[in-house]
Amino acid sequence: MPEARDGASGSGRLRPPALGLLLAEARGLFELNASVLLSPLLMRAPKGDGHPVLALPGFLASDLSMVPMRRYLGELGHEAHAWRMGRNLGGLARMREALRARLAEIHAASGRKVSLVGWSLGGVYARDLALQAPEMVRYVITLGSPFANDVRATNATALYEALSGEKVEDFAEVREAIAGDLKVPATSIYSRSDGVVNWRTCLLRPNERAENIEVHLASHIGLGVNPAALWAVADRLAQPEGEFWPFDRGGPFAIAYAPPERAVSA
């Protein structure tokens, strides 16, 4: 059945992930433990050049959730920054000014363009920031972020609307722009076994400087600490400024990545 394969209803609308996938999100703890155990392998990732990276947490999360990511990137030679805005309670329009101010602060202090790594809703913010201020952004990486297709197809939509005061249908032009092509290189990392976000809402349009990377069996709440996802983030951020080449799905976590054409042909 199409619904079982891709989460689409008979009307063609996408559905949120099934209850079984949502309940399986508890495996995120194992993904964190796997990264700790595999840290010697993770440290073999390409080293950074010291440029600043701003880590943006997901919905209901805080800077604490991004600590493993920031520590890992810092150890690889990046200048990793927290967002310093407390818990992410949503609100794209409400957060835009503060997020741009934080980006400008880091850009001014370093004198360099800032890469953005956003987990879930944080990735939506990251893409919006890159649209607003491409002159300050070097690279955008999203992790399980619902910015494309039917963005209502998540198990967090109702709670997001209740806490943020925004409807997903609001700001249609902004959402359409976020789903489109950016002026900076971009990578979307996602998993078909995501129990919160329908994976099809994470797909960007691949081009000469944009790509999708699918990580097998990763959870939504574990994607930002999943060892294969961490390796992919480090690899992408290690590219020289202004350059882009497709992600090499080899290396120590090769088995965890789907072939690049899978998302395009799905």
Secondary structure per residue as TSV (DSSP state, phi and psi in degrees):
chain	resnum	aa	ss	phi	psi
A	1	M	-	360.0	140.2
A	2	P	H	-57.8	-37.6
A	3	E	H	-61.9	-40.6
A	4	A	H	-69.4	-31.2
A	5	R	H	-79.0	-44.8
A	6	D	H	-128.8	5.7
A	7	G	-	74.1	19.7
A	8	A	B	-98.6	143.6
A	9	S	-	-84.5	176.5
A	10	G	T	-61.3	-25.7
A	11	S	T	-81.6	-5.3
A	12	G	S	93.8	-9.8
A	13	R	-	-74.1	147.3
A	14	L	B	-77.2	147.6
A	15	R	-	-106.2	153.9
A	16	P	-	-62.4	159.6
A	17	P	-	-56.6	150.9
A	18	A	-	-66.4	160.3
A	19	L	H	-58.2	-37.4
A	20	G	H	-60.7	-41.7
A	21	L	H	-66.8	-38.7
A	22	L	H	-63.0	-44.2
A	23	L	H	-66.0	-28.1
A	24	A	G	-78.3	-1.1
A	25	E	G	-62.9	-18.1
A	26	A	G	-60.7	-16.4
A	27	R	G	-69.6	-6.2
A	28	G	H	-56.2	-32.3
A	29	L	H	-63.3	-36.8
A	30	F	H	-68.7	-32.9
A	31	E	H	-65.9	-39.4
A	32	L	H	-63.5	-46.5
A	33	N	H	-61.8	-36.7
A	34	A	H	-63.8	-39.4
A	35	S	H	-65.0	-37.7
A	36	V	H	-64.7	-46.0
A	37	L	H	-66.1	-32.9
A	38	L	T	-98.2	15.7
A	39	S	H	-57.0	-35.5
A	40	P	H	-59.7	-38.2
A	41	L	H	-69.8	-42.2
A	42	L	H	-60.5	-32.5
A	43	M	T	-74.1	-3.7
A	44	R	T	-85.9	-1.6
A	45	A	S	-63.9	157.9
A	46	P	-	-56.3	140.3
A	47	K	-	-81.3	153.2
A	48	G	-	-86.3	171.8
A	49	D	-	-107.3	15.6
A	50	G	S	86.1	4.5
A	51	H	-	-74.8	155.3
A	52	P	E	-73.3	144.1
A	53	V	E	-131.0	126.0
A	54	L	E	-101.6	121.6
A	55	A	E	-99.5	121.4
A	56	L	E	-110.5	119.4
A	57	P	-	-74.6	165.0
A	58	G	-	-81.7	179.7
A	59	F	T	-59.4	131.6
A	60	L	T	72.3	-1.8
A	61	A	-	-98.1	168.1
A	62	S	-	-128.2	-173.5
A	63	D	G	-58.6	-25.5
A	64	L	G	-58.6	-36.9
A	65	S	G	-66.5	-23.4
A	66	M	G	-97.6	3.4
A	67	V	H	-57.9	-48.4
A	68	P	H	-58.6	-41.9
A	69	M	H	-62.0	-47.9
A	70	R	H	-65.3	-41.2
A	71	R	H	-63.6	-42.9
A	72	Y	H	-62.0	-48.2
A	73	L	H	-65.4	-36.9
A	74	G	H	-62.8	-40.2
A	75	E	H	-68.3	-24.0
A	76	L	T	-87.7	-0.7
A	77	G	T	105.6	6.7
A	78	H	-	-89.2	159.5
A	79	E	E	-99.9	91.4
A	80	A	E	-87.9	133.7
A	81	H	E	-121.8	144.2
A	82	A	-	-85.8	163.5
A	83	W	-	-85.4	-23.9
A	84	R	-	60.5	39.4
A	85	M	S	-125.2	20.5
A	86	G	-	73.4	-151.1
A	87	R	S	-79.1	138.2
A	88	N	-	-81.1	101.0
A	89	L	-	-99.4	11.3
A	90	G	-	85.0	176.9
A	91	G	-	107.7	83.9
A	92	L	H	-58.4	-49.0
A	93	A	H	-67.1	-39.9
A	94	R	H	-66.7	-31.7
A	95	M	H	-92.0	-12.3
A	96	R	H	-59.0	-47.1
A	97	E	H	-64.7	-44.2
A	98	A	H	-66.3	-39.0
A	99	L	H	-66.2	-41.4
A	100	R	H	-66.3	-37.1
A	101	A	H	-64.3	-40.4
A	102	R	H	-65.2	-42.3
A	103	L	H	-60.9	-45.6
A	104	A	H	-63.3	-37.6
A	105	E	H	-61.1	-47.2
A	106	I	H	-67.7	-41.4
A	107	H	H	-61.7	-44.5
A	108	A	H	-67.2	-40.0
A	109	A	H	-69.0	-35.1
A	110	S	H	-92.8	-25.2
A	111	G	S	71.7	16.5
A	112	R	S	-132.7	158.5
A	113	K	-	-67.2	151.3
A	114	V	E	-109.4	129.5
A	115	S	E	-83.6	146.1
A	116	L	E	-117.1	127.0
A	117	V	E	-120.1	113.8
A	118	G	E	-120.8	130.4
A	119	W	E	-97.3	125.2
A	120	S	T	55.9	-119.8
A	121	L	H	-59.4	-31.3
A	122	G	H	-59.0	-31.8
A	123	G	H	-70.7	-33.8
A	124	V	H	-63.3	-45.0
A	125	Y	H	-58.4	-42.0
A	126	A	H	-62.0	-44.2
A	127	R	H	-66.9	-37.0
A	128	D	H	-65.1	-40.8
A	129	L	H	-61.2	-41.5
A	130	A	H	-65.2	-30.2
A	131	L	H	-72.5	-39.7
A	132	Q	H	-72.9	-40.5
A	133	A	-	-137.4	63.4
A	134	P	G	-62.4	-22.7
A	135	E	G	-69.3	-16.4
A	136	M	G	-106.0	-5.0
A	137	V	E	-110.7	133.2
A	138	R	E	-96.2	-43.3
A	139	Y	E	-156.7	148.9
A	140	V	E	-124.9	126.4
A	141	I	E	-124.1	127.6
A	142	T	E	-114.0	147.5
A	143	L	E	-126.1	104.9
A	144	G	S	61.1	38.5
A	145	S	-	-97.2	125.9
A	146	P	-	-87.6	84.9
A	147	F	-	-116.0	-4.6
A	148	A	S	-125.4	167.3
A	149	N	S	55.2	-137.7
A	150	D	-	-88.0	92.6
A	151	V	T	-72.1	-3.0
A	152	R	T	-77.2	-10.4
A	153	A	-	-79.8	59.3
A	154	T	B	-134.6	161.6
A	155	N	T	-88.0	8.9
A	156	A	T	-118.3	3.7
A	157	T	H	-61.0	-48.9
A	158	A	H	-62.3	-41.7
A	159	L	H	-68.1	-39.9
A	160	Y	H	-58.0	-47.2
A	161	E	H	-65.4	-37.1
A	162	A	H	-67.8	-41.6
A	163	L	H	-83.5	-33.9
A	164	S	H	-87.1	-23.5
A	165	G	-	78.5	6.3
A	166	E	-	-109.8	145.9
A	167	K	-	-94.0	145.4
A	168	V	T	-59.1	-30.5
A	169	E	T	-75.3	-13.0
A	170	D	S	-66.8	154.5
A	171	F	S	55.8	50.5
A	172	A	H	-58.3	-39.3
A	173	E	H	-65.6	-40.0
A	174	V	H	-64.6	-45.2
A	175	R	H	-63.9	-37.9
A	176	E	H	-64.6	-39.8
A	177	A	H	-66.4	-40.3
A	178	I	H	-62.2	-33.6
A	179	A	H	-78.7	-11.8
A	180	G	S	-87.9	-164.8
A	181	D	-	-77.5	141.8
A	182	L	-	-99.3	163.0
A	183	K	S	-85.2	-3.4
A	184	V	S	-121.9	159.3
A	185	P	-	-60.3	146.3
A	186	A	E	-145.8	145.4
A	187	T	E	-134.2	132.6
A	188	S	E	-110.6	121.2
A	189	I	E	-104.7	129.6
A	190	Y	E	-149.9	172.9
A	191	S	-	-140.1	137.1
A	192	R	T	-71.6	-15.9
A	193	S	T	-97.2	17.4
A	194	D	-	-61.4	126.2
A	195	G	S	-94.2	-2.4
A	196	V	S	-110.2	-43.5
A	197	V	B	-116.4	130.6
A	198	N	-	-62.1	122.5
A	199	W	G	-57.1	-26.9
A	200	R	G	-68.2	-19.3
A	201	T	G	-79.2	-2.9
A	202	C	G	-100.7	-1.0
A	203	L	-	-87.1	120.1
A	204	L	-	-90.6	166.6
A	205	R	-	-81.2	111.5
A	206	P	-	-63.3	139.9
A	207	N	B	-150.3	-163.8
A	208	E	T	-67.8	-9.3
A	209	R	T	-142.9	29.6
A	210	A	E	-148.4	140.9
A	211	E	E	-153.2	159.3
A	212	N	E	-110.6	139.8
A	213	I	E	-126.2	114.9
A	214	E	E	-93.0	129.1
A	215	V	B	-106.9	119.5
A	216	H	T	-62.8	135.8
A	217	L	T	66.1	6.2
A	218	A	-	-72.1	147.5
A	219	S	-	-91.6	169.3
A	220	H	T	-71.9	-47.8
A	221	I	T	-76.0	-10.8
A	222	G	T	-105.9	-3.5
A	223	L	T	-62.3	-35.6
A	224	G	T	-76.8	-6.5
A	225	V	T	-124.6	3.5
A	226	N	-	-67.1	131.0
A	227	P	H	-59.5	-40.3
A	228	A	H	-67.6	-37.1
A	229	A	H	-67.9	-41.7
A	230	L	H	-60.5	-43.3
A	231	W	H	-59.7	-44.6
A	232	A	H	-63.1	-41.0
A	233	V	H	-60.8	-48.3
A	234	A	H	-61.8	-42.5
A	235	D	H	-61.9	-43.6
A	236	R	H	-68.6	-39.6
A	237	L	H	-72.6	-18.0
A	238	A	T	-79.8	-7.5
A	239	Q	S	-66.5	140.0
A	240	P	-	-59.9	148.9
A	241	E	T	-57.0	134.0
A	242	G	T	84.2	-1.6
A	243	E	-	-115.9	155.2
A	244	F	-	-153.6	133.7
A	245	W	-	-140.3	152.5
A	246	P	-	-60.3	149.1
A	247	F	-	-64.4	131.4
A	248	D	-	-86.1	112.5
A	249	R	-	-82.9	28.1
A	250	G	-	-94.2	-152.4
A	251	G	S	81.6	-173.0
A	252	P	T	-67.0	-17.9
A	253	F	T	-114.5	24.1
A	254	A	G	-54.7	-37.9
A	255	I	G	-64.9	-18.8
A	256	A	G	-85.1	-9.6
A	257	Y	B	-106.3	138.6
A	258	A	-	-79.4	155.0
A	259	P	-	-61.2	150.0
A	260	P	T	-63.9	-28.4
A	261	E	H	-79.7	-8.3
A	262	R	H	-62.9	-45.5
A	263	A	H	-67.2	-35.4
A	264	V	H	-69.1	-36.7
A	265	S	H	-91.0	-7.3
A	266	A	-	-69.4	360.0
